[in-house]
Amino acid sequence: MRKVVSPSDVAHFFANQTQYEATNSGRTFYYEGDKIYSYGRHFCIARIYQGKMLFTKRTYSNSTSKHVNHVWQASRHWERVMCYFPRDEYGTENFNHWRDDINAQLLKLGNARKPELYLSPIKRLIEEVKAYADFMGFEIPASLYDIVCSPDIELMLFDAAAKIKEIQDAHKREAVEKAKIEVEKFRNFEVSRIHGTALDIDYLRVSVENGFETSQGVEISIEEGLLLYAAIKQGRLKRGDSVKHYTVRSIDSKMLVVGCHNIPIKEIDSVIDSNTEMLKKYCEQTGFPMTWATAINEMQQ
């Protein structure tokens, strides 16, 4: 009996139950009895159970995908029941994953210009839920039951999609309003940074103590900020240039993308315009070679 075999043989030995166990040479792909694994027991690819094969829907790395494909090809003679975790103690987790996947598809359905494209994958997921629950003798949980067991599946799907879209839109509006409050706190120096803004852009402020600050907590001096502003306005700042240890990824008339920052040009203009007197006074007091007047003159050339 050979225990160390090729990956293809591991899959075929398992699918045909040729022997109790086998592994590839690195023991990254192996089976023991009725279960076959990729890189350990945390990733069970398939399980032979009561005359059928429970088969995972999960994917992971490229190598695990190859292992899954080996088992799929070797087990074509089996009736397969699809699920995420082919072990009966993970029944709840399987249903939770189906719920999340169905809800994700319902959201696409609600936003789709061609909703019919999303009906087929949702129906396939529903059929998987039914087949798994029936085979394992599990009760379909309430979070899935209304959709899965609806007498008019399509009507239920469109109704559910509309409700999910309405809820998501409400959450987006709420997140934007919360983000606006956080922006105001940042501008007023009540918080040092903004976490997870729903607006997906970065904000600026400036003070004598800390210079220019971004809403992600990055600081540059007033001198560096004014030189950078002049370079932006003169069109001298280009993609690939460095700002401190950050690289300019793109710049146009509307947006400066530098490092992980997305800073609207109007935000840069705004922080300069609203702090003109403070910046001018700072330049005069420090004797900064680029006086405020010089900066303006250079920008207008």
Sequence and secondary structure as in RCSB ss.txt:
>XXXX:A:sequence
MRKVVSPSDVAHFFANQTQYEATNSGRTFYYEGDKIYSYGRHFCIARIYQGKMLFTKRTYSNSTSKHVNHVWQAS
RHWERVMCYFPRDEYGTENFNHWRDDINAQLLKLGNARKPELYLSPIKRLIEEVKAYADFMGFEIPASLYDIVCS
PDIELMLFDAAAKIKEIQDAHKREAVEKAKIEVEKFRNFEVSRIHGTALDIDYLRVSVENGFETSQGVEISIEEG
LLLYAAIKQGRLKRGDSVKHYTVRSIDSKMLVVGCHNIPIKEIDSVIDSNTEMLKKYCEQTGFPMTWATAINEMQ
Q
>XXXX:A:secstr
   B  HHHHHHHHHTT SSEEE TTSSEEEETTEEEESSTTSEEEEEETTEEEEE    SHHHHHHHHHHHHHT
TTS EEEESS SGGGHHHHHHHHHHHHHHHHHHHHH SSTHHHHHHHHHHHHHHHHHHHHHT    HHHHHHHT 
SSHHHHHHHHHHHHHHHHHHHHHHHHHHHHHHHHHHHTTSSS   S TT    EEEETTTEEEETTS EE HHHH
HHHHHHHHTT   TT EETTEEEEEE SSEEEETTEEEEHHHHHHHHHTTHHHHHHHHHHHT SS HHHHHHHHH
 
